[in-house]
């Protein structure tokens, strides 16, 4: 493949051109299994290249860590070569976390039978606004008390880290719920018509309902943000 701008040869389809500094892919779709990863490069909604990275999972503790890190590094290298604007990922959470730890991109988690087709079908949609702010900047409302102490704060950090969350508004604490033996747990519930979701945090018999304001424009987009938040809570072992 040649660069679309200067026609210089590219080592791999979709690579960023180091001659004229032109991107030849704007989106990457990662399909991650524990032993195999497919990296698909898109440009303007069209597939321009795909590469498969494989590994043989190790069973020994220290070797597992090194093997996973190397495998994730191979996938991360594909992202660095492409320099995309957006990265969508699906599949094995352990691999996803390992890849994400090696790059600076925001990963949009998706759940679809055909991830590439899913992303292509949405290529023409206006991108949601990205909000870069700290937990303190995103936290608002009259009820500033949070349940769960440090773990409750960790939940808010996970939610606030989502690029499409604008504000988290803590609600009153209800101490009349049933007790939980699993410690503090949280989940985002169904989006409303404006694309905002509720975040329920349970700690023992206490329950706090928090409103999460997102940049989604409607319920469908809000559901995508909700699913993404719940995936992040699962990764952090905080999901109810």
N, CA and C of each residue as an Amber inpcrd file, in Angstrom:
protein
   720
   0.8420000  -1.1980000   0.0000000   0.0000000   0.0000000   0.0000000
   0.8770000   1.2470000   0.0000000   0.4000000   2.2780000  -0.7030000
   1.1090000   3.5530000  -0.7620000   0.3650000   4.6030000   0.0450000
   1.0920000   5.6070000   0.4940000   0.4770000   6.7250000   1.2060000
  -0.4970000   7.4380000   0.2810000  -1.6670000   7.7470000   0.7820000
  -2.6890000   8.4010000  -0.0440000  -2.3100000   9.8320000  -0.4050000
  -1.3560000  10.4160000   0.3200000  -0.9730000  11.8040000   0.0760000
   0.2320000  11.9220000  -0.8590000   1.3230000  11.1960000  -0.5290000
   2.5650000  11.3640000  -1.2980000   2.9800000  10.1190000  -2.0760000
   2.2010000   9.0350000  -1.9350000   2.4510000   7.7800000  -2.6550000
   3.7260000   7.0600000  -2.2120000   4.2690000   7.4320000  -1.0670000
   5.4150000   6.6980000  -0.5400000   4.9560000   5.3090000  -0.1000000
   5.7790000   4.2760000  -0.2900000   5.3850000   2.9190000   0.1150000
   5.2750000   2.8040000   1.6310000   4.2630000   2.0890000   2.0810000
   4.0480000   1.8520000   3.5070000   4.4100000   0.4060000   3.8300000
   5.0220000   0.1870000   4.9870000   5.3820000  -1.1720000   5.3840000
   4.1440000  -2.0560000   5.5210000   3.0850000  -1.4870000   6.1100000
   1.8350000  -2.2280000   6.2860000   0.6580000  -1.3300000   5.9090000
  -0.4110000  -1.8970000   5.3760000  -1.5820000  -1.0910000   5.0080000
  -2.1050000  -0.2840000   6.1890000  -2.3510000   0.9910000   5.9600000
  -2.9020000   1.8530000   6.9970000  -1.8770000   2.5280000   7.8720000
  -0.5780000   2.2460000   7.6530000   0.4580000   2.8720000   8.4720000
   0.4750000   4.3920000   8.2860000   0.8370000   5.0850000   9.3460000
   1.0470000   6.5310000   9.2820000   2.2740000   6.7940000   8.4200000
   2.1930000   7.7490000   7.5000000   3.3200000   8.0510000   6.6080000
   4.3050000   8.9820000   7.3100000   5.5210000   8.5100000   7.4740000
   6.5600000   9.3030000   8.1280000   7.2500000  10.2550000   7.1600000
   6.9270000  10.1510000   5.8730000   7.5180000  11.0360000   4.8680000
   6.7670000  12.3630000   4.8100000   5.4410000  12.2840000   4.6610000
   4.6390000  13.5170000   4.5570000   3.7440000  13.7320000   5.7770000
   3.8720000  12.8490000   6.7760000   3.1110000  12.9710000   8.0300000
   1.6020000  12.9810000   7.7720000   1.1560000  11.9480000   7.0640000
  -0.2630000  11.7900000   6.7510000  -0.7770000  10.4800000   7.3400000
  -1.9400000  10.5370000   7.9760000  -2.5650000   9.3230000   8.5010000
  -3.2580000   8.5850000   7.3610000  -3.0670000   7.2820000   7.3020000
  -3.7150000   6.4670000   6.2850000  -4.7600000   5.5330000   6.8840000
  -5.0750000   5.7630000   8.1480000  -6.1710000   5.0730000   8.8390000
  -6.6570000   6.0160000   9.9280000  -7.9720000   6.0970000  10.0990000
  -8.4960000   6.9750000  11.1460000  -9.1210000   6.2050000  12.3050000
  -9.3600000   4.9020000  12.0890000 -10.0190000   4.0920000  13.1060000
  -9.3910000   2.7020000  13.1460000  -9.2540000   2.1640000  14.3600000
  -8.7710000   0.7920000  14.5260000  -9.8150000  -0.0030000  15.3070000
 -10.0720000  -1.2190000  14.8510000 -10.9590000  -2.1370000  15.5630000
 -10.1180000  -3.3140000  16.0530000 -10.1260000  -3.5410000  17.3630000
  -9.3790000  -4.6380000  17.9600000 -10.3390000  -5.7510000  18.3740000
 -10.1090000  -6.9550000  17.8710000 -10.8540000  -8.1350000  18.2950000
  -9.8700000  -9.0200000  19.0480000 -10.0210000  -9.0700000  20.3690000
  -8.9930000  -9.6350000  21.2370000  -9.4290000 -10.9500000  21.8760000
  -8.7070000 -12.0020000  21.5630000  -8.8300000 -13.2680000  22.2750000
  -7.5280000 -13.4790000  23.0430000  -7.5270000 -14.4420000  23.9370000
  -6.3280000 -14.6420000  24.7540000  -5.1320000 -15.1130000  23.9430000
  -5.3820000 -15.7800000  22.8150000  -4.2740000 -16.2930000  22.0110000
  -4.1970000 -15.6880000  20.6070000  -5.1130000 -14.7590000  20.3260000
  -5.1740000 -14.2240000  18.9570000  -5.8310000 -12.8560000  18.9760000
  -5.2600000 -11.9160000  18.2420000  -5.8320000 -10.5650000  18.1390000
  -5.8760000 -10.1490000  16.6780000  -7.0220000  -9.6500000  16.2570000
  -7.1610000  -9.1320000  14.9000000  -7.2290000  -7.6160000  14.9610000
  -6.3330000  -6.9690000  14.2530000  -6.2580000  -5.4980000  14.2330000
  -6.6890000  -5.0320000  12.8530000  -7.8480000  -4.3790000  12.7790000
  -8.3950000  -3.9270000  11.4990000  -8.3210000  -2.4090000  11.4110000
  -7.7280000  -1.9160000  10.3220000  -7.5800000  -0.4730000  10.1100000
  -8.6490000   0.0200000   9.1440000  -9.2910000   1.1230000   9.4970000
 -10.3290000   1.7320000   8.6620000  -9.9420000   3.1600000   8.2960000
 -10.3810000   3.5840000   7.1330000 -10.2240000   4.9760000   6.7030000
 -11.5240000   5.4090000   6.0590000 -12.1640000   6.4110000   6.6380000
 -13.4480000   6.9070000   6.1270000 -14.4770000   5.7850000   5.9790000
 -14.4830000   4.8670000   6.9540000 -15.4800000   3.8030000   6.9550000
 -15.1590000   2.6240000   6.0550000 -13.9800000   2.6120000   5.4670000
 -13.5770000   1.5170000   4.5820000 -12.3790000   0.7900000   5.1750000
 -12.4140000  -0.5480000   5.1290000 -11.2960000  -1.3350000   5.6290000
 -10.1020000  -1.1880000   4.6860000  -8.9640000  -0.7710000   5.2240000
  -7.7600000  -0.6100000   4.4020000  -6.6960000  -1.6540000   4.7280000
  -6.8910000  -2.3770000   5.8180000  -5.9080000  -3.3950000   6.1640000
  -6.2950000  -4.1360000   7.4220000  -5.7770000  -5.3510000   7.5680000
  -6.0460000  -6.1500000   8.7500000  -4.8360000  -7.0320000   9.0370000
  -4.4810000  -7.1580000  10.2980000  -3.3450000  -7.9950000  10.6810000
  -3.7110000  -8.8180000  11.8990000  -3.2880000 -10.0670000  11.8860000
  -3.5520000 -10.9770000  12.9960000  -2.2660000 -11.1840000  13.7860000
  -2.3500000 -11.0100000  15.1100000  -1.2270000 -11.2400000  16.0140000
  -1.5960000 -12.4360000  16.8860000  -0.7110000 -13.4120000  17.0050000
  -1.0070000 -14.6080000  17.7930000   0.0260000 -14.8190000  18.8880000
  -0.3480000 -15.6290000  19.8580000   0.5650000 -15.9940000  20.9390000
   0.1930000 -17.3730000  21.4390000   1.0860000 -17.9920000  22.1620000
   0.8010000 -19.2590000  22.8430000   0.8040000 -18.9770000  24.3350000
  -0.3680000 -18.9240000  24.9630000  -0.4280000 -18.5890000  26.3850000
   0.4030000 -19.5290000  27.2410000   1.1300000 -18.9340000  28.1790000
   1.9490000 -19.7100000  29.0980000   1.1030000 -20.1210000  30.3140000
   1.5730000 -21.1160000  31.0520000   0.8670000 -21.5850000  32.2410000
   1.5880000 -21.2150000  33.5270000   2.9080000 -21.0160000  33.4580000
   3.6790000 -20.6510000  34.6400000   3.4760000 -19.1750000  34.9770000
   3.3800000 -18.8460000  36.2790000   3.0570000 -17.4890000  36.7240000
   3.8780000 -16.3790000  36.1070000   5.1910000 -16.3820000  36.2950000
   6.0430000 -15.3090000  35.7900000   6.0620000 -15.2830000  34.2630000
   6.0610000 -16.4550000  33.6580000   6.0720000 -16.5260000  32.1990000
   4.7690000 -16.0080000  31.6040000   3.6630000 -16.2360000  32.2990000
   2.3630000 -15.7340000  31.8310000   2.4090000 -14.2220000  31.7170000
   2.9180000 -13.5630000  32.7560000   2.9890000 -12.1100000  32.7790000
   3.8440000 -11.5790000  31.6250000   4.9980000 -12.1840000  31.4130000
   5.8980000 -11.7280000  30.3480000   5.3070000 -11.9960000  28.9750000
   4.6900000 -13.1730000  28.8250000   4.0880000 -13.5250000  27.5260000
   2.9220000 -12.6030000  27.1860000   2.0670000 -12.3260000  28.1690000
   0.9230000 -11.4430000  27.9380000   1.3970000 -10.0360000  27.6010000
   2.4160000  -9.5710000  28.3160000   2.9450000  -8.2320000  28.0640000
   3.5160000  -8.1210000  26.6490000   4.2150000  -9.1610000  26.2070000
   4.7830000  -9.1590000  24.8550000   3.6670000  -9.2010000  23.8070000
   2.6750000 -10.0520000  24.0290000   1.5340000 -10.1560000  23.1160000
   0.8200000  -8.8140000  22.9950000   0.5360000  -8.1970000  24.1430000
  -0.1230000  -6.8880000  24.1390000   0.7430000  -5.8390000  23.4620000
   2.0620000  -5.9630000  23.6260000   2.9790000  -5.0130000  22.9970000
   2.9290000  -5.0920000  21.4790000   2.7510000  -6.3040000  20.9480000
   2.6250000  -6.4620000  19.4970000   1.3770000  -5.7630000  18.9750000
   0.2900000  -5.8930000  19.7310000  -0.9600000  -5.2210000  19.3430000
  -0.8060000  -3.7060000  19.4780000  -0.2110000  -3.2740000  20.5760000
  -0.0010000  -1.8410000  20.8060000   0.8680000  -1.2370000  19.7110000
   1.8350000  -2.0050000  19.2190000   2.7090000  -1.5160000  18.1490000
   1.9140000  -1.2050000  16.8910000   0.8830000  -2.0140000  16.6220000
   0.0330000  -1.7470000  15.4580000  -0.6780000  -0.4030000  15.6140000
  -1.1010000  -0.0770000  16.8270000  -1.7580000   1.2120000  17.0640000
  -0.7820000   2.3610000  16.8500000   0.4260000   2.1910000  17.3370000
   1.4220000   3.2540000  17.1760000   1.7550000   3.4670000  15.7040000
   1.7850000   2.4030000  14.9420000   2.1000000   2.5100000  13.5140000
   1.0010000   3.2490000  12.7550000  -0.2540000   3.1060000  13.2230000
  -1.3980000   3.6900000  12.5020000  -1.7160000   5.1200000  12.9730000
  -1.5250000   5.3790000  14.2580000  -1.8890000   6.6680000  14.8620000
  -3.3390000   7.0430000  14.5520000  -4.2830000   6.1860000  14.9250000
  -5.7010000   6.4550000  14.6040000  -6.3100000   7.5340000  15.4860000
  -7.4680000   8.0060000  15.0690000  -8.2210000   8.9700000  15.8710000
  -9.0770000   8.2470000  16.9130000  -9.5700000   7.0460000  16.5640000
 -10.4380000   6.2900000  17.4530000 -10.0120000   4.8300000  17.4770000
 -10.1770000   4.1960000  18.6450000  -9.8830000   2.7720000  18.7920000
 -11.0860000   2.0960000  19.4380000 -11.6310000   1.0810000  18.7710000
 -12.7280000   0.2830000  19.2960000 -12.1880000  -1.1010000  19.6270000
 -12.6470000  -1.6680000  20.7370000 -12.1090000  -2.9600000  21.1580000
 -13.2000000  -3.8530000  21.7190000 -13.0280000  -5.1430000  21.4890000
 -13.9440000  -6.1380000  22.0310000 -13.1500000  -7.3930000  22.3480000
 -13.6820000  -8.2170000  23.2580000 -13.0170000  -9.4790000  23.5300000
 -12.4790000  -9.6100000  24.9360000 -11.3980000 -10.3490000  25.0770000
 -10.8060000 -10.7220000  26.3570000 -10.3910000  -9.4910000  27.1730000
 -10.9390000  -9.3470000  28.3740000 -10.6640000  -8.1610000  29.1980000
  -9.2120000  -8.0840000  29.6320000  -8.6200000  -9.2420000  29.9320000
  -7.2330000  -9.2500000  30.3920000  -6.3040000  -8.7310000  29.3010000
  -6.5300000  -9.1710000  28.0810000  -5.7070000  -8.7100000  26.9650000
  -5.9590000  -7.2260000  26.7180000  -7.2330000  -6.8230000  26.7650000
  -7.5790000  -5.4140000  26.5310000  -6.8710000  -4.5150000  27.5410000
  -6.8880000  -4.9060000  28.8060000  -6.2280000  -4.1080000  29.8420000
  -4.7220000  -4.0300000  29.5930000  -4.1350000  -5.1480000  29.1590000
  -2.6910000  -5.1770000  28.9130000  -2.3090000  -4.2850000  27.7410000
  -3.1450000  -4.2600000  26.7020000  -2.8730000  -3.4000000  25.5460000
  -3.0360000  -1.9350000  25.9380000  -4.1300000  -1.6540000  26.6430000
  -4.4200000  -0.2680000  27.0200000  -3.3390000   0.3170000  27.9140000
  -2.6840000  -0.5340000  28.7040000  -1.6340000  -0.0680000  29.6080000
  -0.4020000   0.4010000  28.8410000  -0.2980000   0.0450000  27.5540000
   0.9040000   0.3660000  26.7930000   0.7070000   1.5060000  25.7850000
  -0.5110000   2.0340000  25.6920000  -0.7680000   3.1320000  24.7550000
  -1.5880000   4.2190000  25.4440000  -1.6740000   5.3730000  24.8070000
  -2.3730000   6.5070000  25.4110000  -3.7840000   6.7000000  24.8720000
  -4.2430000   5.8150000  23.9980000  -5.5460000   5.9860000  23.3690000
  -6.7020000   5.6520000  24.3100000  -7.8420000   6.3360000  24.0990000
  -9.0820000   5.9630000  24.7540000  -9.6860000   4.7990000  23.9780000
 -10.0430000   3.7280000  24.6760000 -10.6460000   2.5700000  24.0350000
 -12.1600000   2.6280000  24.1840000 -12.8840000   2.5250000  23.0750000
 -14.3310000   2.4450000  23.1100000 -14.7050000   0.9720000  23.0420000
 -15.1920000   0.4110000  24.1540000 -15.5320000  -0.9910000  24.1810000
 -16.8600000  -1.2310000  23.4700000 -16.9090000  -2.2610000  22.6440000
 -18.1210000  -2.5850000  21.9050000 -18.4440000  -4.0530000  22.1010000
 -19.7040000  -4.3890000  21.8770000 -20.1550000  -5.7800000  21.9810000
 -21.0490000  -6.0610000  20.7870000 -20.4960000  -6.6530000  19.7660000
 -21.2280000  -6.9030000  18.5360000 -20.7550000  -8.2000000  17.9030000
 -21.6540000  -8.8780000  17.2030000 -21.3000000 -10.1390000  16.5410000
 -20.2270000  -9.9150000  15.4920000 -20.3350000  -8.8060000  14.7600000
 -19.3240000  -8.4300000  13.7700000 -18.8300000  -7.0290000  14.1270000
 -17.7710000  -6.9280000  14.9370000 -17.3020000  -5.6230000  15.4170000
 -16.9430000  -4.6470000  14.3040000 -16.2970000  -5.1320000  13.2420000
 -15.8940000  -4.2340000  12.1530000 -17.1270000  -3.6660000  11.4650000
 -18.0960000  -4.5170000  11.1650000 -19.3280000  -4.0410000  10.5250000
 -20.0520000  -3.0440000  11.4170000 -20.0350000  -3.3140000  12.7240000
 -20.6750000  -2.4210000  13.6880000 -20.0620000  -1.0310000  13.6170000
 -18.7300000  -0.9720000  13.5910000 -18.0350000   0.3180000  13.5600000
 -18.2400000   1.0040000  12.2070000 -18.1800000   0.2360000  11.1130000
 -18.3740000   0.8070000   9.7740000 -19.7710000   1.4120000   9.6550000
 -20.7760000   0.7170000  10.1750000 -22.1560000   1.2080000  10.0920000
 -22.3340000   2.5290000  10.8190000 -21.4740000   2.8040000  11.7830000
 -21.5860000   4.0300000  12.5770000 -20.5450000   5.0740000  12.2120000
 -19.8620000   4.8310000  11.1050000 -18.7890000   5.7340000  10.6980000
 -19.3070000   7.1300000  10.3630000 -20.5510000   7.2130000   9.8920000
 -21.0900000   8.5110000   9.5070000 -21.7320000   9.2730000  10.6450000
 -21.8490000   8.6430000  11.7980000 -22.4850000   9.3130000  12.9320000
 -21.5630000  10.3760000  13.5240000 -22.1650000  11.4480000  13.9750000
 -21.3670000  12.4930000  14.6230000 -20.7860000  11.9520000  15.9160000
 -19.5060000  12.1680000  16.1180000 -18.8370000  11.6550000  17.3130000
 -19.3600000  12.3630000  18.5530000 -19.4260000  11.6250000  19.6520000
 -19.8450000  12.2320000  20.9060000 -18.7360000  13.1150000  21.4520000
 -19.1320000  14.1680000  22.1210000 -18.1530000  15.0830000  22.7190000
 -17.3420000  14.3530000  23.7850000 -16.0580000  14.5990000  23.8000000
 -15.1650000  14.0160000  24.7980000 -14.9070000  15.0500000  25.8920000
 -15.0680000  14.6400000  27.1450000 -14.8800000  15.5420000  28.2800000
 -13.6510000  15.1000000  29.0610000 -12.6220000  15.9120000  29.0550000
 -11.4000000  15.6310000  29.8110000 -11.4210000  16.4670000  31.0890000
 -11.7240000  15.8010000  32.2100000 -11.7800000  16.5050000  33.4940000
 -11.5470000  15.4980000  34.6140000 -11.1810000  16.0080000  35.7780000
 -10.9270000  15.1570000  36.9350000 -12.2410000  14.7760000  37.6100000
 -12.1570000  13.8390000  38.5700000 -13.3360000  13.4710000  39.3450000
 -13.8990000  14.7050000  40.0490000 -13.0350000  15.5030000  40.6490000
 -13.4850000  16.6880000  41.3800000 -14.2330000  17.6490000  40.4650000
 -13.7580000  17.7900000  39.2240000 -14.4010000  18.7030000  38.2790000
 -15.7330000  18.1590000  37.7850000 -15.8550000  16.8190000  37.7320000
 -17.0910000  16.2150000  37.2340000 -18.1090000  15.9700000  38.3370000
 -17.7020000  16.1230000  39.5860000 -18.5960000  15.8530000  40.7090000
 -19.3830000  17.1080000  41.0570000 -20.7030000  16.9730000  41.1690000
 -21.5290000  18.1320000  41.4840000 -22.7770000  17.7160000  42.2290000
 -23.6770000  18.6710000  42.4890000 -24.9180000  18.3700000  43.1860000
 -24.8760000  18.7760000  44.6370000 -26.0590000  18.7520000  45.2740000
 -26.1760000  19.1940000  46.6660000 -25.6960000  18.1410000  47.6530000
 -25.8030000  16.8620000  47.2770000 -25.4180000  15.7840000  48.1890000
 -23.9870000  15.3570000  47.8650000 -23.0530000  15.8940000  48.5910000
 -21.6480000  15.6110000  48.3100000 -21.1340000  14.3840000  49.0610000
 -21.9380000  13.8470000  50.0300000 -21.5170000  12.6880000  50.7940000
 -21.5790000  11.4390000  49.9230000 -20.5330000  10.6270000  49.9630000
 -20.4670000   9.4010000  49.1760000 -20.3440000   8.2070000  50.1010000
 -20.9750000   7.0980000  49.7370000 -20.8480000   5.9060000  50.5500000
 -19.6400000   5.0920000  50.0710000 -19.1350000   4.2580000  50.9700000
 -18.0810000   3.3460000  50.5590000 -16.6700000   3.8300000  50.7860000
 -16.5110000   5.0530000  51.2830000 -15.1650000   5.5520000  51.5510000
 -14.2620000   5.5140000  50.3330000 -13.0770000   4.9450000  50.5010000
 -12.0860000   4.9210000  49.4200000 -12.5830000   4.1050000  48.2240000
 -13.2970000   3.0060000  48.4930000 -13.8010000   2.1830000  47.3910000
 -14.8940000   2.9200000  46.6250000 -15.7330000   3.6590000  47.3470000
 -16.7490000   4.4650000  46.6820000 -16.1170000   5.5130000  45.7870000
 -15.0200000   6.0770000  46.2600000 -14.2810000   7.0620000  45.4660000
 -13.6930000   6.3970000  44.2190000 -13.2860000   5.1340000  44.3620000
 -12.7390000   4.4030000  43.2230000 -13.8030000   4.2020000  42.1520000
 -15.0400000   3.9370000  42.5750000 -16.1420000   3.8010000  41.6190000
 -16.2990000   5.0830000  40.8140000 -16.2970000   6.2090000  41.5170000
 -16.4490000   7.4990000  40.8380000 -15.2880000   7.7510000  39.8870000
 -14.0920000   7.3120000  40.2570000 -12.9270000   7.4870000  39.3820000
 -13.1180000   6.7030000  38.0890000 -13.6130000   5.4640000  38.2170000
 -13.8550000   4.6320000  37.0360000 -14.8720000   5.2960000  36.1190000
 -15.9580000   5.7960000  36.7110000 -17.0160000   6.4230000  35.9000000
 -16.5340000   7.7380000  35.3110000 -15.8610000   8.5470000  36.1080000
 -15.3830000   9.8520000  35.6390000 -14.3360000   9.7150000  34.5400000
 -13.6180000   8.5910000  34.5240000 -12.5990000   8.3790000  33.4980000
 -13.2100000   8.1650000  32.1170000 -14.5090000   7.8590000  32.0730000
 -15.1350000   7.6510000  30.7640000 -15.1660000   8.9750000  30.0030000
 -14.7230000   8.9850000  28.7500000 -14.6150000  10.2500000  28.0050000
 -15.9370000  10.9390000  27.7130000 -17.0760000  10.2000000  27.8080000
 -18.3660000  10.8080000  27.4900000 -19.2000000  11.1180000  28.7320000
 -18.5690000  11.1060000  29.8990000 -19.2460000  11.5000000  31.1420000
 -18.9210000  12.9590000  31.4330000 -19.9730000  13.7790000  31.5480000
 -19.7910000  15.2050000  31.8170000 -19.8020000  15.5140000  33.3070000
 -20.7520000  14.8990000  34.0200000 -20.9070000  15.2300000  35.4350000
 -21.5420000  14.0560000  36.1770000 -21.1440000  13.8970000  37.4490000
 -21.7400000  12.8950000  38.3300000 -22.3990000  13.6440000  39.4770000
 -23.6970000  13.4510000  39.6630000 -24.4450000  14.1640000  40.6860000
 -24.8960000  13.1660000  41.7490000 -24.2120000  13.1280000  42.8960000
 -24.5820000  12.1850000  43.9630000 -25.9740000  12.4760000  44.5120000
 -26.7030000  11.4140000  44.8100000 -28.0270000  11.5570000  45.3920000
 -28.0090000  11.2230000  46.8690000 -29.1800000  11.2700000  47.5330000
 -29.2520000  10.9400000  48.9520000 -28.9530000   9.4600000  49.1830000
 -28.5350000   9.1280000  50.4020000 -28.2070000   7.7540000  50.7500000
 -29.3840000   7.1140000  51.4700000 -29.8040000   5.9470000  50.9810000
 -30.8940000   5.1960000  51.5930000 -30.2760000   4.0520000  52.3930000
 -30.4570000   4.0830000  53.7010000 -29.8580000   3.0590000  54.5600000
 -30.8180000   1.9160000  54.8470000 -31.9190000   1.8400000  54.1380000
 -32.9380000   0.8300000  54.4350000 -32.9150000  -0.3640000  53.5210000
 -31.8600000  -0.5480000  52.7450000 -31.8130000  -1.6700000  51.8170000
 -31.4030000  -2.9580000  52.5050000 -31.3800000  -4.0320000  51.7270000
 -30.9590000  -5.3210000  52.2790000 -29.4380000  -5.3850000  52.3070000
 -28.8670000  -6.0700000  53.2790000 -27.4260000  -6.1530000  53.4220000
 -26.7670000  -6.9250000  52.3020000 -25.5080000  -6.6160000  52.0310000
 -24.7480000  -7.3010000  50.9880000 -23.4910000  -7.9060000  51.5950000
 -23.1780000  -9.1280000  51.1860000 -21.9780000  -9.7820000  51.6860000
 -20.8030000  -9.6280000  50.7300000 -21.0030000  -8.9520000  49.6660000
 -19.9580000  -8.8490000  48.6470000 -19.2150000  -7.5300000  48.7050000
 -19.4360000  -6.7210000  49.7210000 -18.7740000  -5.4290000  49.7980000
 -19.4170000  -4.4240000  48.8630000 -18.7390000  -3.3280000  48.6430000
 -19.2930000  -2.2690000  47.8110000 -19.3610000  -2.7090000  46.3550000
 -20.5240000  -2.5170000  45.7210000 -20.7110000  -2.8550000  44.3120000
 -21.4690000  -1.7120000  43.6500000 -21.3410000  -1.6100000  42.3370000
 -21.9880000  -0.5180000  41.6060000 -22.4450000  -1.0040000  40.2380000
 -23.4280000  -0.3290000  39.6840000 -23.8520000  -0.6150000  38.3160000
 -24.5530000   0.6030000  37.7410000 -24.4080000   0.7750000  36.4260000
 -25.1200000   1.8410000  35.7110000 -26.3930000   1.2350000  35.1440000
 -27.5200000   1.9130000  35.3500000 -28.8040000   1.3860000  34.8930000
 -29.2480000   2.0740000  33.6040000 -30.3570000   1.6250000  33.0780000
 -30.8400000   2.0440000  31.7600000 -30.8350000   3.5560000  31.5480000
 -30.3990000   3.9690000  30.3640000 -30.3360000   5.3950000  30.0260000
 -31.7360000   5.9800000  29.8410000 -31.8580000   7.2760000  30.1230000
 -33.1360000   7.9460000  29.8780000 -33.1620000   8.5300000  28.4690000
 -34.2210000   9.2460000  28.1340000 -34.3840000   9.7760000  26.7890000
 -33.3410000  10.7930000  26.3900000 -32.6600000  11.3740000  27.3750000
 -31.6210000  12.3700000  27.0860000 -30.2210000  11.7580000  27.0410000
 -30.1370000  10.4430000  27.2470000 -28.8420000   9.7860000  27.1790000
 -28.0970000   9.7310000  28.5060000 -28.7410000  10.1820000  29.5960000
 -28.1010000  10.1370000  30.9050000 -28.4490000   8.8320000  31.6140000
 -27.6080000   8.4030000  32.5520000 -27.8290000   7.1300000  33.2320000
 -27.7930000   7.3090000  34.7430000 -28.2720000   6.2870000  35.4460000
 -28.1990000   6.2660000  36.9040000 -27.0720000   5.3310000  37.3130000
 -26.3660000   5.7150000  38.3550000 -25.3120000   4.8810000  38.9060000
 -25.7060000   4.4950000  40.3220000 -25.9750000   3.2050000  40.5300000
 -26.3410000   2.7130000  41.8470000 -25.1080000   2.1580000  42.5420000
 -24.8570000   2.6390000  43.7490000 -23.7380000   2.1450000  44.5530000
 -24.3130000   1.5490000  45.8310000 -23.9870000   0.2820000  46.0910000
 -24.4710000  -0.4020000  47.2890000 -23.2910000  -0.7430000  48.1890000
 -23.4670000  -0.4570000  49.4760000 -22.4390000  -0.7930000  50.4630000
 -23.1530000  -1.3040000  51.7000000 -23.1670000  -2.6320000  51.8740000
 -23.9340000  -3.2090000  52.9690000 -25.4150000  -2.9510000  52.7600000
 -26.0650000  -2.3350000  53.7480000 -27.4940000  -2.0330000  53.6280000
 -27.7570000  -0.6460000  53.0590000 -26.7070000   0.0870000  52.7300000
 -26.8500000   1.4480000  52.2000000 -26.8150000   1.4470000  50.6790000
 -27.6700000   2.2800000  50.1090000 -27.7340000   2.4050000  48.6520000
 -27.7340000   3.8870000  48.3010000 -26.9300000   4.2530000  47.3260000
 -26.9200000   5.6340000  46.8560000 -27.1510000   5.6490000  45.3490000
 -28.1140000   6.4510000  44.9340000 -28.4140000   6.5910000  43.5110000
 -27.8190000   7.8980000  43.0080000 -26.9120000   7.8000000  42.0480000
 -26.2350000   8.9740000  41.5120000 -26.6200000   9.1730000  40.0530000
 -26.7730000  10.4090000  39.6590000 -27.1080000  10.7210000  38.2690000
 -25.8270000  10.9960000  37.4970000 -25.6710000  10.3290000  36.3650000
 -24.4920000  10.5110000  35.5270000 -24.9320000  11.2080000  34.2400000
 -24.4670000  12.4330000  34.0610000 -24.7930000  13.2180000  32.8720000
 -23.7450000  12.9100000  31.8010000 -24.1940000  12.4850000  30.6290000
 -23.2800000  12.1030000  29.5530000 -23.4210000  13.0530000  28.3660000
 -22.5410000  12.8790000  27.3980000 -22.6240000  13.6900000  26.1820000
 -23.4830000  13.0190000  25.1220000 -24.1090000  11.8810000  25.4700000
 -25.0060000  11.2070000  24.5230000 -26.2290000  12.0740000  24.2470000
 -26.7480000  11.9540000  23.0430000 -27.8630000  12.8060000  22.6340000
 -29.2280000  12.1400000  22.7950000 -29.2470000  10.8110000  22.9520000
 -30.5150000  10.1000000  23.0570000 -30.3110000   8.7960000  23.8170000
 -31.4110000   8.0420000  23.9850000 -31.3380000   6.8060000  24.7660000
 -30.3960000   5.7810000  24.1410000 -30.4170000   5.6380000  22.8190000
 -29.5810000   4.6350000  22.1620000 -28.0950000   4.8890000  22.4300000
 -27.6720000   6.1440000  22.2540000 -26.2680000   6.4730000  22.5260000
 -25.9640000   6.3760000  24.0150000 -26.9480000   6.7350000  24.8430000
 -26.7740000   6.6170000  26.2850000 -26.5890000   5.1760000  26.7150000
 -27.2810000   4.2540000  26.0330000 -27.1360000   2.8330000  26.3420000
 -25.7250000   2.3480000  26.0160000 -25.1390000   2.8970000  24.9730000
 -23.7550000   2.5250000  24.6350000 -22.7940000   3.0040000  25.7180000
 -23.0310000   4.2130000  26.2280000 -22.1860000   4.7350000  27.3050000
 -22.4060000   3.9100000  28.5750000 -23.6810000   3.5790000  28.8630000
 -23.9950000   2.7730000  30.0520000 -23.2780000   1.4200000  30.0050000
 -23.3560000   0.7450000  28.8510000 -22.7060000  -0.5550000  28.7200000
 -21.1980000  -0.4240000  28.9010000 -20.6520000   0.6700000  28.3890000
 -19.2170000   0.9080000  28.5000000 -18.8140000   1.1240000  29.9580000
 -19.6240000   1.8880000  30.6970000 -19.3400000   2.1300000  32.1140000
 -19.3820000   0.8100000  32.8860000 -20.3920000  -0.0180000  32.6110000
 -20.4880000  -1.2960000  33.3100000 -19.3120000  -2.2110000  32.9810000
 -18.8410000  -2.1780000  31.7410000 -17.6640000  -2.9630000  31.3790000
 -16.4490000  -2.5050000  32.1900000 -16.3160000  -1.1890000  32.3460000
 -15.1960000  -0.6450000  33.1150000 -15.2990000  -1.0490000  34.5890000
 -16.5210000  -1.0810000  35.1180000 -16.7140000  -1.5090000  36.5010000
 -16.4000000  -2.9870000  36.6720000 -16.7150000  -3.7940000  35.6560000
 -16.3560000  -5.2110000  35.7100000 -14.8390000  -5.3630000  35.7410000
 -14.1440000  -4.6090000  34.8860000 -12.6830000  -4.6750000  34.8450000
 -12.0730000  -4.2810000  36.1800000 -12.7140000  -3.3480000  36.8780000
 -12.2060000  -2.8850000  38.1740000 -12.7140000  -3.7450000  39.3170000
 -13.4570000  -4.8120000  39.0000000 -14.0360000  -5.7160000  39.9930000
 -14.9460000  -4.9610000  40.9700000 -15.7600000  -4.0600000  40.4100000
 -16.6760000  -3.2660000  41.2280000 -18.1250000  -3.4070000  40.7810000
 -18.3580000  -4.2000000  39.7440000 -19.6990000  -4.3260000  39.1750000
 -20.6000000  -5.2050000  40.0380000 -21.8360000  -4.7300000  40.2660000
 -22.8220000  -5.5130000  41.0300000 -23.2950000  -6.6930000  40.2080000
